[in-house]
């Protein structure tokens, strides 16, 4: 049986890490979109 305090502590840490990861992923995602838009704008429009 897992102690409730340990489980809660682990869960809160997990949530914090997940939030940090999501924020990081979002930044990467949006910067990738910007780069893709630049590449598309450089290509001659067919």
Biopython code that builds the backbone (N, CA, C, O; Angstrom):
import numpy as np
from Bio.PDB.StructureBuilder import StructureBuilder

atoms = [
    (1, "UNK", "N", (0.845, -1.201, 0.000)),
    (1, "UNK", "CA", (0.000, 0.000, 0.000)),
    (1, "UNK", "C", (0.877, 1.247, 0.000)),
    (1, "UNK", "O", (1.761, 1.384, 0.846)),
    (2, "UNK", "N", (0.642, 2.140, -0.928)),
    (2, "UNK", "CA", (1.434, 3.367, -1.023)),
    (2, "UNK", "C", (0.909, 4.390, -0.025)),
    (2, "UNK", "O", (-0.299, 4.581, 0.117)),
    (3, "UNK", "N", (1.840, 5.040, 0.661)),
    (3, "UNK", "CA", (1.458, 6.106, 1.589)),
    (3, "UNK", "C", (0.867, 7.268, 0.790)),
    (3, "UNK", "O", (1.412, 7.660, -0.242)),
    (4, "UNK", "N", (-0.243, 7.811, 1.269)),
    (4, "UNK", "CA", (-0.937, 8.879, 0.545)),
    (4, "UNK", "C", (-0.063, 10.105, 0.337)),
    (4, "UNK", "O", (-0.106, 10.723, -0.727)),
    (5, "UNK", "N", (0.732, 10.466, 1.344)),
    (5, "UNK", "CA", (1.587, 11.648, 1.220)),
    (5, "UNK", "C", (2.617, 11.463, 0.114)),
    (5, "UNK", "O", (2.873, 12.377, -0.670)),
    (6, "UNK", "N", (3.201, 10.278, 0.058)),
    (6, "UNK", "CA", (4.195, 9.989, -0.979)),
    (6, "UNK", "C", (3.539, 10.044, -2.357)),
    (6, "UNK", "O", (4.099, 10.605, -3.299)),
    (7, "UNK", "N", (2.362, 9.462, -2.463)),
    (7, "UNK", "CA", (1.644, 9.460, -3.734)),
    (7, "UNK", "C", (1.294, 10.883, -4.162)),
    (7, "UNK", "O", (1.456, 11.242, -5.328)),
    (8, "UNK", "N", (0.816, 11.689, -3.220)),
    (8, "UNK", "CA", (0.443, 13.070, -3.528)),
    (8, "UNK", "C", (1.666, 13.876, -3.938)),
    (8, "UNK", "O", (1.602, 14.675, -4.872)),
    (9, "UNK", "N", (2.785, 13.669, -3.239)),
    (9, "UNK", "CA", (4.020, 14.384, -3.555)),
    (9, "UNK", "C", (4.496, 14.020, -4.948)),
    (9, "UNK", "O", (4.870, 14.891, -5.734)),
    (10, "UNK", "N", (4.482, 12.738, -5.249)),
    (10, "UNK", "CA", (4.900, 12.271, -6.563)),
    (10, "UNK", "C", (4.004, 12.860, -7.649)),
    (10, "UNK", "O", (4.481, 13.300, -8.694)),
    (11, "UNK", "N", (2.695, 12.859, -7.383)),
    (11, "UNK", "CA", (1.731, 13.340, -8.363)),
    (11, "UNK", "C", (1.910, 14.823, -8.634)),
    (11, "UNK", "O", (1.858, 15.258, -9.784)),
    (12, "UNK", "N", (2.124, 15.613, -7.565)),
    (12, "UNK", "CA", (2.299, 17.059, -7.747)),
    (12, "UNK", "C", (3.588, 17.349, -8.518)),
    (12, "UNK", "O", (3.626, 18.249, -9.357)),
    (13, "UNK", "N", (4.638, 16.586, -8.231)),
    (13, "UNK", "CA", (5.889, 16.756, -8.986)),
    (13, "UNK", "C", (5.679, 16.399, -10.447)),
    (13, "UNK", "O", (6.171, 17.082, -11.345)),
    (14, "UNK", "N", (4.943, 15.321, -10.673)),
    (14, "UNK", "CA", (4.655, 14.873, -12.037)),
    (14, "UNK", "C", (3.894, 15.947, -12.804)),
    (14, "UNK", "O", (4.188, 16.213, -13.970)),
    (15, "UNK", "N", (2.905, 16.568, -12.139)),
    (15, "UNK", "CA", (2.120, 17.628, -12.780)),
    (15, "UNK", "C", (3.013, 18.821, -13.115)),
    (15, "UNK", "O", (2.911, 19.390, -14.202)),
    (16, "UNK", "N", (3.888, 19.198, -12.182)),
    (16, "UNK", "CA", (4.797, 20.323, -12.432)),
    (16, "UNK", "C", (5.684, 20.035, -13.637)),
    (16, "UNK", "O", (5.862, 20.894, -14.500)),
    (17, "UNK", "N", (6.234, 18.840, -13.694)),
    (17, "UNK", "CA", (7.085, 18.454, -14.821)),
    (17, "UNK", "C", (6.293, 18.454, -16.123)),
    (17, "UNK", "O", (6.781, 18.909, -17.157)),
    (18, "UNK", "N", (5.075, 17.945, -16.064)),
    (18, "UNK", "CA", (4.228, 17.894, -17.253)),
    (18, "UNK", "C", (3.929, 19.298, -17.765)),
    (18, "UNK", "O", (3.981, 19.551, -18.969)),
    (19, "UNK", "N", (3.614, 20.215, -16.841)),
    (19, "UNK", "CA", (3.341, 21.599, -17.236)),
    (19, "UNK", "C", (4.562, 22.213, -17.906)),
    (19, "UNK", "O", (4.455, 22.865, -18.944)),
    (20, "UNK", "N", (5.738, 21.993, -17.291)),
    (20, "UNK", "CA", (6.973, 22.546, -17.845)),
    (20, "UNK", "C", (7.207, 21.982, -19.240)),
    (20, "UNK", "O", (7.570, 22.715, -20.160)),
    (21, "UNK", "N", (6.997, 20.681, -19.395)),
    (21, "UNK", "CA", (7.198, 20.015, -20.679)),
    (21, "UNK", "C", (6.232, 20.543, -21.727)),
    (21, "UNK", "O", (6.620, 20.783, -22.870)),
    (22, "UNK", "N", (4.954, 20.728, -21.335)),
    (22, "UNK", "CA", (3.941, 21.231, -22.269)),
    (22, "UNK", "C", (4.313, 22.627, -22.754)),
    (22, "UNK", "O", (4.192, 22.930, -23.941)),
    (23, "UNK", "N", (4.770, 23.488, -21.823)),
    (23, "UNK", "CA", (5.159, 24.855, -22.194)),
    (23, "UNK", "C", (6.324, 24.807, -23.180)),
    (23, "UNK", "O", (6.333, 25.531, -24.175)),
    (24, "UNK", "N", (7.299, 23.956, -22.897)),
    (24, "UNK", "CA", (8.468, 23.807, -23.769)),
    (24, "UNK", "C", (8.039, 23.305, -25.142)),
    (24, "UNK", "O", (8.473, 23.836, -26.165)),
    (25, "UNK", "N", (7.191, 22.289, -25.164)),
    (25, "UNK", "CA", (6.692, 21.735, -26.422)),
    (25, "UNK", "C", (5.974, 22.790, -27.251)),
    (25, "UNK", "O", (6.138, 22.861, -28.469)),
    (26, "UNK", "N", (5.170, 23.614, -26.566)),
    (26, "UNK", "CA", (4.407, 24.650, -27.258)),
    (26, "UNK", "C", (5.350, 25.645, -27.919)),
    (26, "UNK", "O", (5.130, 26.044, -29.063)),
    (27, "UNK", "N", (6.404, 26.051, -27.206)),
    (27, "UNK", "CA", (7.382, 26.993, -27.767)),
    (27, "UNK", "C", (8.036, 26.402, -29.009)),
    (27, "UNK", "O", (8.174, 27.074, -30.031)),
    (28, "UNK", "N", (8.439, 25.136, -28.908)),
    (28, "UNK", "CA", (9.072, 24.468, -30.045)),
    (28, "UNK", "C", (8.093, 24.387, -31.214)),
    (28, "UNK", "O", (8.460, 24.627, -32.364)),
    (29, "UNK", "N", (6.843, 24.044, -30.903)),
    (29, "UNK", "CA", (5.807, 23.917, -31.929)),
    (29, "UNK", "C", (5.609, 25.226, -32.681)),
    (29, "UNK", "O", (5.575, 25.241, -33.912)),
    (30, "UNK", "N", (5.475, 26.341, -31.932)),
    (30, "UNK", "CA", (5.225, 27.624, -32.580)),
    (30, "UNK", "C", (6.447, 28.126, -33.341)),
    (30, "UNK", "O", (6.300, 28.735, -34.401)),
    (31, "UNK", "N", (7.646, 27.884, -32.822)),
    (31, "UNK", "CA", (8.838, 28.302, -33.555)),
    (31, "UNK", "C", (8.988, 27.480, -34.831)),
    (31, "UNK", "O", (9.465, 27.988, -35.846)),
    (32, "UNK", "N", (8.586, 26.220, -34.783)),
    (32, "UNK", "CA", (8.614, 25.374, -35.980)),
    (32, "UNK", "C", (7.649, 25.903, -37.029)),
    (32, "UNK", "O", (7.975, 25.928, -38.216)),
    (33, "UNK", "N", (6.464, 26.326, -36.601)),
    (33, "UNK", "CA", (5.483, 26.900, -37.530)),
    (33, "UNK", "C", (6.057, 28.154, -38.188)),
    (33, "UNK", "O", (5.913, 28.347, -39.395)),
    (34, "UNK", "N", (6.709, 29.007, -37.388)),
    (34, "UNK", "CA", (7.303, 30.232, -37.937)),
    (34, "UNK", "C", (8.352, 29.901, -38.988)),
    (34, "UNK", "O", (8.402, 30.526, -40.047)),
    (35, "UNK", "N", (9.196, 28.908, -38.684)),
    (35, "UNK", "CA", (10.240, 28.501, -39.629)),
    (35, "UNK", "C", (9.598, 27.959, -40.907)),
    (35, "UNK", "O", (10.036, 28.284, -42.011)),
    (36, "UNK", "N", (8.564, 27.136, -40.757)),
    (36, "UNK", "CA", (7.866, 26.588, -41.928)),
    (36, "UNK", "C", (7.259, 27.687, -42.779)),
    (36, "UNK", "O", (7.317, 27.626, -44.007)),
    (37, "UNK", "N", (6.676, 28.693, -42.139)),
    (37, "UNK", "CA", (6.090, 29.810, -42.879)),
    (37, "UNK", "C", (7.155, 30.576, -43.656)),
    (37, "UNK", "O", (6.926, 30.999, -44.789)),
    (38, "UNK", "N", (8.339, 30.754, -43.026)),
    (38, "UNK", "CA", (9.438, 31.439, -43.724)),
    (38, "UNK", "C", (9.862, 30.648, -44.951)),
    (38, "UNK", "O", (10.061, 31.212, -46.027)),
    (39, "UNK", "N", (10.000, 29.331, -44.782)),
    (39, "UNK", "CA", (10.400, 28.472, -45.900)),
    (39, "UNK", "C", (9.360, 28.540, -47.016)),
    (39, "UNK", "O", (9.709, 28.653, -48.191)),
    (40, "UNK", "N", (8.086, 28.470, -46.645)),
    (40, "UNK", "CA", (7.014, 28.533, -47.646)),
    (40, "UNK", "C", (7.003, 29.873, -48.368)),
    (40, "UNK", "O", (6.740, 29.928, -49.570)),
    (41, "UNK", "N", (7.286, 30.954, -47.646)),
    (41, "UNK", "CA", (7.279, 32.275, -48.283)),
    (41, "UNK", "C", (8.478, 32.447, -49.218)),
    (41, "UNK", "O", (8.422, 33.235, -50.162)),
    (42, "UNK", "N", (9.565, 31.709, -48.955)),
    (42, "UNK", "CA", (10.741, 31.792, -49.823)),
    (42, "UNK", "C", (10.542, 30.999, -51.118)),
    (42, "UNK", "O", (11.110, 31.337, -52.156)),
    (43, "UNK", "N", (9.732, 29.949, -51.044)),
    (43, "UNK", "CA", (9.493, 29.136, -52.236)),
    (43, "UNK", "C", (8.691, 29.914, -53.271)),
    (43, "UNK", "O", (7.780, 30.663, -52.919)),
    (44, "UNK", "N", (9.028, 29.738, -54.555)),
    (44, "UNK", "CA", (8.232, 30.387, -55.598)),
    (44, "UNK", "C", (6.839, 29.779, -55.636)),
    (44, "UNK", "O", (6.685, 28.560, -55.718)),
    (45, "UNK", "N", (5.845, 30.620, -55.578)),
    (45, "UNK", "CA", (4.469, 30.118, -55.525)),
    (45, "UNK", "C", (4.068, 29.552, -56.877)),
    (45, "UNK", "O", (4.129, 30.244, -57.894)),
    (46, "UNK", "N", (3.653, 28.270, -56.882)),
    (46, "UNK", "CA", (3.257, 27.603, -58.111)),
    (46, "UNK", "C", (1.821, 27.889, -58.316)),
    (46, "UNK", "O", (1.235, 27.434, -59.298)),
]
sb = StructureBuilder()
sb.init_structure("model")
sb.init_model(0)
sb.init_chain("A")
sb.init_seg("    ")
for serial, (resi, resn, name, xyz) in enumerate(atoms, 1):
    if name == "N":
        sb.init_residue(resn, " ", resi, " ")
    sb.init_atom(name, np.array(xyz, "f"), 0.0, 1.0, " ", f" {name:<3s}", serial, name[0])
structure = sb.get_structure()
